């Protein structure tokens, strides 16, 4: 790397980094996937989300330790390189991480379409393309500005979920009576749960993006692992309440057929609920901004290692952001957005993400063998990456056999 090249600016604390992680996790995942998972798992959809959350948590713990061991913007690519001692594995993981983010950004943009169409009659390519251009420019402006904007939208989208919980909360009074309906009665239903869990895993994706902000985080050894753990716990609690309320209030078949399932839950046709669709739209589109910020950092980190063209490692002298990398990834997302349906994109994202998680967990297992007792503020037990690797294989296998 050029010694004269300015470094990324360390501007993120625990609150902003946790909100960044929540903004990546919460969004199209819960606002749109409620219907898709209900279509696969029926009344067992809450169990599918629970399985996905528990399995995601194992890998989350691995990321929390790796983010301290190797606090680099390249994230998973750097972990694979050091864990496997292979430039080839590092490059492959880095390109797969970029592919995940590209497809995820496109899926998030498509996922917001259902809520957008409840507000205004406009062409989806024009609307989503305009959002991508706007957020790419914001990401170029500065990490503090883009993350703060994402944090503000995160507050809005969490507020939307709290509205669902407040409006639908009375349905939870029936939980004790209807709980038997949610437990799979046979092997076929368990197959539906695992198929739903594979798709629900997309809803938990995002905690891994926090580590890509390591070079822009203050006191990274303490802040980063806390942000990872907090973002997973908060999102899991909100998800379970929302999915329970959704299937208790609305038949899974109806949820599956809707492009805006949470609008069914709160009844957006009521004048008093007219504000909910814009909230849901902000929630889904927030993920686009966050994914663009992520991809630019991954591309920047890979370019510094010589795995991508050198120009993508340039840092803007005044804005202190990877400007060229941001423009490149923004342009690619702009092209991809209108090509594929949301559920197909979500499935592809989950599959690629699970492969990345498998590599990351195996990397930590290897690094623990090479350096078992590093000076870390947060260290996970040896079984955590093993459980993370095993769970990744299980979910991939469930989708293949479904």
C-alpha positions as CSV (number, residue, x, y, z in Angstrom):
1,X,0.0,0.0,0.0
2,X,1.2,3.5,-0.8
3,X,2.7,5.1,2.4
4,X,1.3,8.5,1.3
5,X,-2.2,7.1,1.1
6,X,-4.4,8.5,3.9
7,X,-6.0,6.1,6.3
8,X,-9.7,5.5,6.9
9,X,-11.1,7.8,9.6
10,X,-11.9,6.2,13.0
11,X,-15.3,7.8,13.7
12,X,-17.6,5.0,15.0
13,X,-18.4,4.2,18.6
14,X,-20.5,1.4,20.2
15,X,-23.9,3.1,19.6
16,X,-23.3,4.0,15.9
17,X,-21.7,0.7,15.2
18,X,-24.5,-1.3,16.8
19,X,-27.1,0.8,14.9
20,X,-25.2,0.1,11.8
21,X,-25.3,-3.6,12.5
22,X,-29.1,-3.5,13.3
23,X,-29.7,-1.5,10.1
24,X,-28.1,-4.3,8.1
25,X,-29.9,-7.1,9.9
26,X,-33.3,-5.5,10.2
27,X,-34.9,-4.4,6.9
28,X,-36.1,-6.4,4.0
29,X,-35.3,-9.6,6.0
30,X,-38.2,-9.2,8.5
31,X,-40.4,-6.8,6.6
32,X,-40.6,-9.0,3.5
33,X,-39.4,-12.5,4.5
34,X,-42.3,-13.0,7.0
35,X,-44.5,-14.0,4.1
36,X,-41.9,-16.1,2.3
37,X,-40.9,-18.1,5.5
38,X,-44.6,-18.5,6.4
39,X,-45.2,-20.0,2.9
40,X,-42.5,-22.6,3.6
41,X,-43.0,-23.3,7.3
42,X,-46.7,-22.5,7.9
43,X,-47.5,-22.0,11.6
44,X,-44.0,-23.2,12.4
45,X,-42.5,-20.0,10.9
46,X,-41.6,-18.7,14.4
47,X,-39.6,-22.0,15.0
48,X,-37.8,-21.5,11.6
49,X,-36.8,-18.0,12.7
50,X,-35.6,-19.3,16.1
51,X,-33.5,-22.0,14.5
52,X,-32.0,-19.5,12.0
53,X,-31.2,-17.0,14.9
54,X,-29.5,-19.6,17.1
55,X,-27.4,-20.9,14.2
56,X,-26.5,-17.3,13.2
57,X,-25.4,-16.5,16.7
58,X,-22.7,-19.2,16.7
59,X,-21.1,-17.6,13.6
60,X,-21.6,-14.1,15.1
61,X,-19.4,-15.1,18.1
62,X,-16.7,-16.2,15.6
63,X,-16.8,-12.8,13.9
64,X,-16.6,-11.0,17.2
65,X,-13.3,-12.7,18.0
66,X,-11.9,-12.5,14.4
67,X,-12.7,-8.8,14.3
68,X,-10.2,-8.3,17.1
69,X,-7.6,-10.7,15.8
70,X,-7.6,-9.1,12.3
71,X,-9.2,-5.7,12.4
72,X,-9.2,-5.1,8.7
73,X,-11.7,-3.7,6.2
74,X,-11.4,-6.8,4.1
75,X,-13.2,-8.9,6.8
76,X,-13.8,-12.5,5.8
77,X,-11.2,-12.3,3.0
78,X,-8.5,-11.4,5.5
79,X,-9.7,-14.1,8.0
80,X,-9.5,-16.8,5.3
81,X,-6.1,-15.7,4.1
82,X,-4.6,-15.9,7.6
83,X,-6.6,-18.9,8.7
84,X,-5.8,-21.1,5.7
85,X,-2.4,-19.3,5.0
86,X,-3.6,-19.1,1.4
87,X,-3.8,-16.0,-0.8
88,X,-6.1,-18.1,-3.1
89,X,-8.6,-18.8,-0.3
90,X,-8.5,-15.2,0.7
91,X,-9.3,-14.0,-2.7
92,X,-12.1,-16.6,-3.2
93,X,-13.7,-15.6,0.1
94,X,-13.4,-11.9,-0.7
95,X,-15.0,-12.3,-4.1
96,X,-17.8,-14.4,-2.6
97,X,-18.3,-11.8,0.1
98,X,-18.6,-9.1,-2.6
99,X,-21.1,-11.3,-4.5
100,X,-23.2,-11.8,-1.3
101,X,-23.3,-8.1,-0.8
102,X,-24.2,-7.3,-4.4
103,X,-27.0,-9.8,-4.5
104,X,-28.2,-8.8,-1.0
105,X,-28.3,-5.1,-2.0
106,X,-30.3,-6.0,-5.1
107,X,-32.7,-8.2,-3.1
108,X,-33.2,-5.5,-0.5
109,X,-34.1,-3.0,-3.3
110,X,-36.5,-5.5,-4.8
111,X,-37.9,-6.4,-1.4
112,X,-39.0,-2.8,-0.8
113,X,-41.1,-2.8,-4.0
114,X,-44.2,-4.1,-2.3
115,X,-44.3,-1.3,0.2
116,X,-43.3,1.3,-2.4
117,X,-46.3,0.3,-4.6
118,X,-48.7,0.9,-1.7
119,X,-47.5,4.5,-1.6
120,X,-47.0,5.6,-5.2
121,X,-47.6,4.2,-8.7
122,X,-44.1,4.4,-10.2
123,X,-41.8,2.2,-12.2
124,X,-39.7,0.0,-10.0
125,X,-36.5,0.3,-12.0
126,X,-36.7,4.1,-11.9
127,X,-37.5,4.2,-8.2
128,X,-34.9,1.7,-7.1
129,X,-32.3,3.1,-9.5
130,X,-32.8,6.6,-8.1
131,X,-32.4,5.3,-4.5
132,X,-29.2,3.4,-5.4
133,X,-27.7,6.6,-7.0
134,X,-28.6,8.7,-4.0
135,X,-27.2,6.2,-1.5
136,X,-24.0,5.7,-3.5
137,X,-23.4,9.5,-3.4
138,X,-24.1,9.5,0.3
139,X,-21.6,6.6,0.9
140,X,-19.0,8.6,-1.1
141,X,-19.6,11.7,1.1
142,X,-18.2,10.2,4.3
143,X,-18.4,7.2,6.6
144,X,-19.7,9.2,9.5
145,X,-22.4,10.8,7.4
146,X,-23.5,7.6,5.7
147,X,-23.5,5.5,9.0
148,X,-25.4,8.3,10.8
149,X,-28.0,8.4,8.0
150,X,-28.2,4.6,8.2
151,X,-28.5,4.8,12.0
152,X,-31.4,7.3,11.7
153,X,-33.2,5.0,9.3
154,X,-32.5,2.1,11.6
155,X,-34.3,4.0,14.4
156,X,-37.3,4.4,12.0
157,X,-37.3,0.7,11.0
158,X,-37.1,-0.5,14.6
159,X,-39.9,1.9,15.4
160,X,-41.9,0.2,12.6
161,X,-41.4,-3.2,14.3
162,X,-42.5,-1.7,17.6
163,X,-45.7,-0.5,15.9
164,X,-46.3,-4.1,14.8
165,X,-45.7,-5.3,18.3
166,X,-47.9,-2.7,19.9
167,X,-50.8,-3.1,17.4
168,X,-50.6,-6.9,17.3
169,X,-49.5,-7.5,20.9
170,X,-53.0,-8.7,22.1
171,X,-52.6,-11.7,19.7
172,X,-49.9,-13.0,22.0
173,X,-52.5,-13.7,24.7
174,X,-53.5,-16.7,22.5
175,X,-50.0,-18.0,22.3
176,X,-50.5,-20.6,25.1
177,X,-53.6,-22.1,23.4
178,X,-52.1,-22.0,19.9
179,X,-48.5,-23.0,20.7
180,X,-49.2,-26.7,19.7
181,X,-50.0,-25.6,16.2
182,X,-46.5,-24.2,15.8
183,X,-44.7,-27.5,16.7
184,X,-44.1,-29.8,13.7
185,X,-46.1,-33.0,13.9
186,X,-44.0,-35.1,11.4
187,X,-40.8,-35.3,9.5
188,X,-42.3,-33.5,6.5
189,X,-43.2,-30.5,8.7
190,X,-39.7,-30.5,10.1
191,X,-38.5,-30.3,6.5
192,X,-40.6,-27.2,6.1
193,X,-39.1,-25.7,9.2
194,X,-35.5,-26.2,8.0
195,X,-36.4,-24.9,4.5
196,X,-37.9,-21.8,6.2
197,X,-34.9,-21.5,8.5
198,X,-32.6,-21.4,5.4
199,X,-34.6,-18.5,4.0
200,X,-35.0,-16.8,7.4
201,X,-31.2,-16.9,7.7
202,X,-31.2,-14.0,5.3
203,X,-33.1,-12.0,7.8
204,X,-30.2,-12.4,10.3
205,X,-27.5,-11.6,7.8
206,X,-25.8,-8.3,8.6
207,X,-23.9,-8.8,11.8
208,X,-20.9,-9.9,9.7
209,X,-20.8,-6.5,8.1
210,X,-19.8,-4.9,11.3
211,X,-16.3,-6.3,11.1
212,X,-15.7,-4.5,7.8
213,X,-15.9,-1.2,9.7
214,X,-13.0,-2.2,12.0
215,X,-10.6,0.3,10.5
216,X,-13.1,3.1,11.1
217,X,-14.0,2.1,14.7
218,X,-12.8,3.7,17.9
219,X,-11.3,1.3,20.5
220,X,-12.0,-1.6,18.1
221,X,-11.0,-4.4,20.5
222,X,-13.8,-3.5,22.9
223,X,-16.4,-1.8,20.7
224,X,-16.5,-4.3,17.8
225,X,-17.4,-7.6,19.7
226,X,-20.0,-5.8,21.8
227,X,-21.6,-4.3,18.7
228,X,-21.8,-7.8,17.1
229,X,-23.4,-9.4,20.1
230,X,-25.8,-6.5,20.8
231,X,-27.1,-6.3,17.2
232,X,-27.8,-10.1,17.1
233,X,-29.6,-10.1,20.5
234,X,-31.8,-7.0,19.8
235,X,-32.8,-8.2,16.3
236,X,-33.6,-11.7,17.5
237,X,-35.9,-10.4,20.2
238,X,-37.7,-8.1,17.8
239,X,-38.0,-10.8,15.1
240,X,-39.5,-13.4,17.4
241,X,-42.2,-11.0,18.7
242,X,-43.0,-9.9,15.1
243,X,-43.2,-13.4,13.6
244,X,-45.3,-14.7,16.5
245,X,-47.8,-11.9,16.2
246,X,-47.8,-12.2,12.4
247,X,-48.9,-15.9,12.3
248,X,-51.3,-15.5,15.2
249,X,-53.1,-12.6,13.5
250,X,-52.9,-13.6,9.8
251,X,-53.1,-17.1,8.2
252,X,-49.6,-18.2,6.9
253,X,-51.2,-18.7,3.4
254,X,-52.2,-15.0,3.3
255,X,-48.8,-13.8,4.5
256,X,-47.1,-15.9,1.8
257,X,-49.2,-14.3,-1.0
258,X,-48.6,-10.7,0.1
259,X,-45.7,-8.5,-1.2
260,X,-46.2,-6.3,2.0
261,X,-47.0,-8.9,4.7
262,X,-46.6,-6.6,7.7
263,X,-49.1,-4.3,6.2
264,X,-51.6,-7.1,6.6
265,X,-50.6,-7.5,10.2
266,X,-51.2,-3.8,11.1
267,X,-53.9,-3.3,8.4
268,X,-52.4,-0.5,6.4
269,X,-55.7,0.3,4.8
270,X,-56.8,2.0,8.0
271,X,-56.3,5.7,7.9
272,X,-54.6,5.5,11.3
273,X,-52.0,3.1,9.9
274,X,-51.2,5.1,6.7
275,X,-47.8,5.9,8.1
276,X,-46.7,2.3,8.3
277,X,-45.9,1.7,4.6
278,X,-43.4,4.6,4.4
279,X,-41.7,3.2,7.5
280,X,-41.5,-0.2,6.0
281,X,-40.1,1.3,2.8
282,X,-37.4,3.2,4.7
283,X,-36.6,-0.1,6.6
284,X,-36.0,-2.0,3.4
285,X,-34.1,0.6,1.5
286,X,-31.8,1.3,4.5
287,X,-30.1,-2.0,3.7
288,X,-29.1,-0.7,0.3
289,X,-27.1,2.1,1.8
290,X,-25.4,-0.2,4.3
291,X,-24.6,-2.8,1.7
292,X,-23.0,-0.2,-0.5
293,X,-20.9,1.0,2.4
294,X,-19.9,-2.6,3.2
295,X,-19.0,-3.5,-0.4
296,X,-16.8,-0.5,-0.8
297,X,-14.8,-1.4,2.3
298,X,-14.4,-5.1,1.2
299,X,-13.3,-3.9,-2.3
300,X,-10.9,-1.4,-0.7
301,X,-9.4,-4.0,1.6
302,X,-9.0,-6.5,-1.3
303,X,-7.4,-3.9,-3.5
304,X,-4.9,-3.0,-0.8
305,X,-3.8,-6.7,-0.9
306,X,-3.5,-6.6,-4.7
307,X,-6.6,-8.8,-5.3
308,X,-8.5,-6.0,-7.1
309,X,-7.3,-3.1,-9.3
310,X,-5.1,-0.7,-7.3
311,X,-7.4,2.3,-8.1
312,X,-10.0,0.8,-5.8
313,X,-7.6,1.2,-2.9
314,X,-7.6,4.9,-3.3
315,X,-8.9,7.0,-0.4
316,X,-10.3,10.4,-1.1
317,X,-7.9,13.0,0.4
318,X,-10.6,15.2,2.0
319,X,-13.6,12.8,2.5
320,X,-11.3,9.9,3.7
321,X,-13.6,7.4,2.0
322,X,-12.8,4.7,-0.6
323,X,-14.4,6.9,-3.3
324,X,-13.6,4.9,-6.4
325,X,-14.5,1.5,-4.8
326,X,-17.9,3.0,-3.7
327,X,-18.7,4.3,-7.2
328,X,-17.8,0.9,-8.8
329,X,-20.0,-1.2,-6.5
330,X,-22.8,1.3,-6.7
331,X,-22.8,1.0,-10.4
332,X,-22.9,-2.8,-10.3
333,X,-25.8,-2.8,-7.8
334,X,-27.7,-0.3,-10.1
335,X,-27.4,-2.8,-13.0
336,X,-28.4,-5.8,-10.9
337,X,-31.4,-4.4,-9.1
338,X,-34.1,-5.1,-11.7
339,X,-33.0,-8.5,-12.9
340,X,-34.2,-11.2,-10.4
341,X,-37.2,-11.7,-8.1
342,X,-36.7,-11.1,-4.4
343,X,-37.1,-14.6,-3.1
344,X,-34.7,-16.0,-5.6
345,X,-32.2,-13.3,-4.6
346,X,-32.7,-14.0,-0.9
347,X,-32.1,-17.8,-1.4
348,X,-28.9,-17.1,-3.4
349,X,-27.7,-14.7,-0.7
350,X,-28.3,-17.2,2.0
351,X,-26.5,-20.0,0.1
352,X,-23.4,-17.9,-0.6
353,X,-23.4,-16.4,2.8
354,X,-23.5,-19.8,4.5
355,X,-20.5,-20.8,2.4
356,X,-18.6,-17.7,3.6
357,X,-19.6,-18.4,7.2
358,X,-18.3,-22.0,6.8
359,X,-14.9,-20.6,5.7
360,X,-14.9,-18.0,8.4
361,X,-15.6,-20.5,11.2
362,X,-13.0,-22.9,9.8
363,X,-10.5,-20.0,9.7
364,X,-11.1,-19.2,13.4
365,X,-10.7,-22.9,14.3
366,X,-7.3,-22.9,12.6
367,X,-6.2,-19.5,14.1
368,X,-7.1,-20.8,17.6
369,X,-4.7,-23.7,16.9
370,X,-1.9,-21.5,15.7
371,X,-2.4,-18.8,18.5
372,X,-4.6,-20.3,21.2
373,X,-4.2,-17.5,23.8
374,X,-3.9,-14.0,22.2
375,X,-4.4,-10.8,24.2
376,X,-8.1,-10.2,23.4
377,X,-10.8,-8.3,25.2
378,X,-13.3,-10.9,24.0
379,X,-12.6,-14.5,23.3
380,X,-15.1,-17.2,22.3
381,X,-15.0,-20.8,23.5
382,X,-13.4,-23.3,21.1
383,X,-16.8,-25.0,20.5
384,X,-18.3,-21.8,19.0
385,X,-16.6,-21.9,15.6
386,X,-17.2,-25.7,15.4
387,X,-20.9,-25.1,16.0
388,X,-20.9,-22.3,13.5
389,X,-19.3,-24.4,10.8
390,X,-21.6,-27.4,11.5
391,X,-24.8,-25.2,11.5
392,X,-23.7,-23.7,8.1
393,X,-23.4,-27.2,6.6
394,X,-26.8,-28.2,8.1
395,X,-28.7,-25.3,6.7
396,X,-27.1,-25.7,3.3
397,X,-27.9,-29.4,3.4
398,X,-31.5,-28.7,4.3
399,X,-32.0,-26.5,1.3
400,X,-30.4,-29.0,-1.1
401,X,-32.6,-31.8,0.2
402,X,-35.8,-29.7,0.4
